[in-house]
Structures are given as structure tokens and as C-alpha cells.
Amino acid sequence: MRLAERFRDCVDERFVEVMRQVVRALEAVHPVRMEGLENLPRGPALLVGNHGLLGYETLLFFARLFDATGRVPRGCADRWFFRVPLMRDVLVRVGGMYGSQENALSALGRGHLVVSYPGGVREVFKHEPSQRYRLRWEKSLGFARVALRAGVPIIPFAAAGVDHTYRIVSRLRGTGRLWMGDEKYDLPLLLGRGPLPAPVPFWFRLGRPMLPIAPPVAPSVSRSSARRDGDPDGPDDRAVAAVHRAAWRAAQQLLDEVVAEWSGATRSAARAPRTRARADVTASDLVECAS
């Protein structure tokens, strides 16, 4: 792993404060509602959820986590950010890190809250309206392996409104292969209010913690043969798949619920005075996820 990709715990409070000022400006466009903060543990945890169009809702989400806990979340960032020197340097000073399993484990080992978006760029660069609020985690099992190895709870979270900032028209084919060598990075063709996003509210909700439990290995299966990554001390693939399925299912269910509530509230906002809705997620007990 190159030096730029290694975990560097070098958060700079000055940069964090600058980003908070940026967030205040964004909140004038996207008023934020945050629920489920009581589900955050005092120790390390892995937060997994959906990315919105272009991914800039991350700034508002991280700021609300910081304001509520006084802890700067560590975020797993796409490799693209680390190809841009200035962007990379700023990112690590506000809690960002190269999104590898090794870095996530290092951050969790230091007691941090780590935020991961398993859908990654596939959710940031949506190319069809049908992809809105759909978790595209089918190829992203790394977070489950990290949670099992670290023995930390997984906390699913959902963000509503974040896919309604622009209208998805199409994709600019070839742009992803040109600048990153992969068509998944094709830039989406979007329509907003000119170049600006629609001023919609963002709702974030943290779900109930899920404690990843590895199912027992059958006597007929050796522990070494059950592991794809070859790590003799790591979880076997069956355990990883079970935790991945459980977390994916819980996160999608939470997202569907929050989006439905958000849609109902925004449709009725012009017809009735806005009322404050109570938080639906109040449980703090752990949910074991196993097959």
C-alpha cells in the first residue's frame, strides 16, 4: 500500500471548522433532520448506508455526527480522491481515509466511528431513475469482513432526499473509462435548477446496532478452506456472506421506510403547516445477525 493510501490519523481541527462553515451554507439549501443518535455506542462502530447523487450529503451527515458526539467520524473514501493531491490532503484532515479494509480496521482499533458506503461510486453516479434509493451492495462484502474481524457493531443508516437533488436524464458514456479506466465512473447527465440542486430537505436515520456473529463452521469444512482471503485468523466466507446479507437487508428496509416518510412529508408540505415528527428508531438493544 502506498503512503498516500495508508491510514493517517491526522485530523486538523481548523479544517474541521472550515467544513462546518460549508455545511451551514448547505443546510440553508438542504435542511437536515437527524434521528437515531441514541443508537451510537461510545466505542467503535461501523456505520453503513446509502450514498446520494454526487455524494455531497456526506458533509452534512458527518457534521451532524460530530455535533452530536464530539467525535470526528472516519470515512472510507473512493480511490479517485487519492489521485488528486490537494483533495487528498484536505480529506485526511477532516477524517477521510483511503477505503481499504486495513484502514477501516486501524481506525476501528483506535475507537473511531467509521462510515462506509458499500455502494460507492455506483450510488454516487446513478444513471437511471430506477436506481434511486436502491442499495447496490451485491459486490461489496468488505465491510462485513471488517466488522467480523474487528468485533464491532454494524449500524445501518439511511438518507432520504439525497437522490432528489437532480433529475437523472442519462449517462455520459465513455467519460468513466477516459478518466478512471472503468465505465462505472461514467458521469451522469443531470438536470437541477440550472447547475444547482433542488432545495430539498435531507433526512438521516441511524438504525439499531447489529452485532455480527459468525455462524459455526461445519465439522466437515476446514476453517482454512472456508476463507477466500487466506487469512488463517479471519472470518470464513460463509460468515461474511451471512453478515453481508443481514446488514444489506436491514439497511434497505430502513431506507425504504425513511424515503416513504420523507416523500409523504414533502408532498404535504405545501398544503399543511410543517409539524415535527417524532423519531421512530428508539431501540438501543443489539440485534445478532447470523444465518
Secondary structure, 3 states (H helix, E strand, C coil): CCHHHCCCCCCCHHHHHHHHHHHHHHHHHCCEEEECHHHCCCCCEEEEECCCHHHCHHHHHHHHHHHHHCCCCEEEECHHHHHCHHHHHHHHHCCEEECCHHHHHHHHHCCCEEEECCCHHHHHCCCCHHHCCCCCCCCCCHHHHHHHHHCCCEEEEEEECCCCCCEEEEEECCHHHHHHCCHHHCEEEEECECCECCCCCEEEEECCCEEECCCCCCCCCCCCCCCCCCCCCCCCHHHHHHHHHHHHHHHHHHHHHHHHHHHHHHHHCCCCCCCCCCCCCCCCCCEEECC
